[in-house]
């Protein structure tokens, strides 16, 4: 699944950061979620770094249980002498070794369609997995990245959202297994920094997209791309007015690698994304235009609003606000 664009992007990250990455030479690096969208791109950046440091490459261990990330995504790296790939569950402490200089903890399940079907695995990876990585980092690591999520803010009342906003999260809803376990993961990171000075930085990705992302990921850019590749139409299940901060994967990884090498950033949380907001409708139109000539058709099909139920002497009856006609059937 490696592409020319991924290789070029990875080399571009290494070129841009230059001497800042020099401490990686001869170091020991642990990457969890190694076959996932983000974890695999970090491996490609480390591959590009080692191409430039053949006499003192970074020695990398990649862990993944392959529940989400396909093994094919990193198959091009098999046989690299500096890389050890292991099938492992980060929520089990016996799967994690100490003696690591840098830890990139990207193991998680970010796709809504997948994490709703595996809520306990999500909680285990985000909480116990993070705990295990912090214990490994406590044994002398020079730097650690722990990946949280923009979902820790829930339905934010402030957009763009600053790092010090506490969020507005439902702790019992269908997304709570992901949102709340990410929040607790951040609590663990802050606690380990305060108690043990573990050099951890929390990263909150904001709508990262790019080559290597699964088309069945369940998020907006893969959904639009999948629809475009099938010839359309591109269907929005809203009016498209909501905005998002979309960040290209190489820009995101460049920022993360820079933070990994900055000890002055230890103990802090960072929102990493694009400073510019883009509406969902605008993203769909752009995708439609680049996908074909003529452009794919875009349409909006928001779900029907739920009725207000009014109890009368004759029983309960629905009232459909702002509707010119009642639907064919009301909910039972």
N, C-alpha and C positions, 0 to 999 in steps of 0.2 A: 504493500500500500504506500510505500515511499514514492514521492514524486519529485520531479526536478524543482518545482516551486518550493517544496519543503526543504530540500537540500540548500537551495539558494538563500532562503529565509534564515536557516540556521547559521550558515556561514556569515550572513549579513549581521546577525546579532553578535557573533564573536568579533567581527571586524569593528563594529560600532563601539563595543565595550573595551576592546583593546587590552591595555595593560591592567585594567581593573580586574580582569579574570586571571592574572598571573598566579595568584595564590592557589589556584586549582591544580597547577602542575604538580604531579606526584602525590596529590591528596587522595583521600578515600571519600567517596560520595555515595550516599544511599538515596535512591529514588523509589518512593512507593507509588502505587498506581501507574507502574511503568508503561503499561500498554494503553492507558487511557489517552484521551485527546491531549491533555496538558502534559502528563507524565512522559508520553512518547516524544513530544516536541522538546522537552528538556533533554532527553537522551540524544536527540539529533543535534542539539546545540553542544552537548558534551562530546559527541562524535566529531563535530566540526572543530572544537577546541583541540581535541587530541590529534587531529590531522596536522595542526600547526605545532604540536609539541610531541613528536614521535619518540623522543628520548626520555621524556618524563610525563607520560599521559596521566590523566586522572583515572584512578581505578574505581570503577562504578559497579555497584550492586543494584539491580533492579528487581523489585518485588511486585507481584500482582497475583490476584486469584482468578483473573480473567472472567469475572462475572459480567463485566461491562466492556472492558478493553479487549479487542480481538488480538490474538497472538500474531496475526499477519501484519499488524501495524508496525511491529518492531522486528519482524523476521529478517530484514536486511542487515540487522546488527549482529545476528548470530555468527559466532566465530571470531568476533573482535576479541583480541587477547586481553583487553583492559576491562571487558564487561562480563559480569556474572549475572545471569537471569535465573530467578527462582520463582516457582509457584508457591505463594505463601499468603496467609491471612494475617494482616497487620494487627488484628484485634487479639491475637494470641501472643503473649510475651515471649514464648520460646522461639518464635519465628524471627526475632529481631536481635541482631548482634550489636555489641558496643564497638568501641574503637573506630568511630567514623568521624571525619573532619567536618563534613557538610551533609545535611539531611534536607531533602526536598520531599515533603509529605503531601502527596497529591492523591492518595488513595481515598476514594469516596464514590458515591453514586449520585451524580448530579442531575440525571435525566428524570423528570417528574414521573413519566410513565413507568420507569423501572424502580425508582425508590418507593413509590406507593405500593408496589407489589412485594417489596423486600424491606419493610420498615425496621425490623429488628437488626438485620445486617447493616443497614444504614447507621443506626444508633451505635452499633458495636464499632464500626470503622471510624466514625467521627468522634467518639468519646474514648473508648478503650484503645483504639488504634493511635489516636493522638497522644494519649497518656503513655503508651509504650514508646512512641517516638521521642517524647520529652525525656523519658528515663534514659533512652539511648544517648540523646544529646547531652544529658547531664554528665556523661562519662568522658567529657573532654572535647565535645564538638566546638568548632569555631563559628559555625553559623547554621541556622535552621529556618526553613520556610514552612509554615503550616497553613494550608489552604482552607479558608473559611468560605463565605459566600455573601453576595449582596442580599441573599434571602434572610440574613440575620436581622434586617430592618423590617421584614414583613411588608406591611402596607404603609410605607413611610409618609409622614405628613410634611416632610421637607425634601424637595427635589430641586437641584442636585443634593445628594445626601452627604453631609460631612461625617468624618470618622467618629466624631464625639456624639453623634445622635444615637439614642438608646434603642430606637426601633419601636414597632407597633406590631407585635407578633401574637398570633393565636397559638397557644401551647397545647391545644387538644384537636386542632383541625387536621385535615388530611395531609397537609404538608408539614405538620409539627415534627414528625420523626426526623426530617431533614433540618428544618430551621432551628429547632431547639437544640438538637445535638451539635450543630455547628456553633451555636451560642455557647454551649457548655465547653466545647473544644477551645473556644477563645478564652473562657474563664481559666481553663487548665493552663494555657500558654501564659496568661498574665500572672497566674499564681506561681508557676515554675520560674518565671523571670524574677519575681519579687523574692521568693524564698531561696532560690538556688542560682540566680543570675544566669540561667540558661539563655544562650544568645538566639532567641527565637523571634521571628517577625511573623505577624499574621497578615495574610494576603486575602483580600476580598475581591474576587474577579467580578467584573461587570460585563455580562453579555459578550464573552470572548467567542470569536468564530474564526474559521479558516480551514485550510486543507487538513485532512486527517480526521475531521469531525464526522461522527456517524450520522447518516441521513435519517435514521430513526431515533435520533436523540430526543425529540419531543420539544425542542425549543424553536424559537421563531425562525432563525436563519436556516437551519437544516430543513424545517418544514416547508418554507418558501422555496428553497432550492429543489427539494424533492418534487414539489408540485410543478416547478418550472421544467425540470428534466422530463417530466411525463407529458409536457405540452400544455399544462394548465387545466383549468383556471387556478389562479392563486386566490384562495378563499380566506378572508379574514373573519374570525368569529367575534367581531367587535366593529365599532365604527372606524377603527384605525387611528383615532386621535391620540391614544396613549403614546408616550415617548419612551425611548430606551437609549442607553449609552452603549453603542456597539464598538468593540475593541478588537482589532486584528491580532491574531495569535502571536506573531513575531514581535509586535510592539509590546504586548503583554509580557512575554517571556523575557524580553530585554529589560523591562522595568524590574521584574522579579529577580533576575540574575544580578542586577545592580544592587538591589536591596540585600540580597544574600551576602554580598561582599562588604557591606557597610556596618561595622560594629556600632556606630552611633545610632543606628535604627533599631537596635535590640529592644525588645519589650514593647514595641509599637505595633499598631494595626494600620494597614494601608488599603484604601479603596483604589484599585487599579483598573482603569478603564479609559474611556474617551470623555474628554471634558464637554463635548458637544452632544446634545440630545437630538434624536431623530425620531420622527413619528413612525409608527408601525405602517401606516398607509404609504409613507414616503419610501420606506424600506421595500415594501412590496412592489411599488412602481419601479424602483431601481432594478430589482431582481427581474421583473417582467421585461424591462428594456434590454438588459444585458443577456437574457436567456435566449432570445430569438428575434428574428425580423420577419414578419411584424411581431411586436411585443405580445407576450402572453396576456390573456384577459385577467383582470383583477376584479373581484367582487366582494361585497360585504354581506355576511349572513349571520348577524348577531343572534344569539339564542333568544327565544321569546321571554318577555318578562313574566315573573311569577304573579299570579293574581292576588288581590287582597280578598280574603274570605270574610264575608259578612253573614252573621247568624241572624236569621229571621224566625218568625213563628213557624214557618213552613219548612225550616231546615237551613243548611248552609248553602250559600250561593256565591259564586265568584264574581268579582268586579274587576274588569280589565282596564286599568287606567290608560288613557290616551290611545285606545285602540278603536278603530272604526267598526270592527266586527269581532265577535268572540271566536276563538279557535274552534276547530272541529270537535275537539274533546278537551274537557277540563281534567286536571289531575284528580285522582281518586284518593 
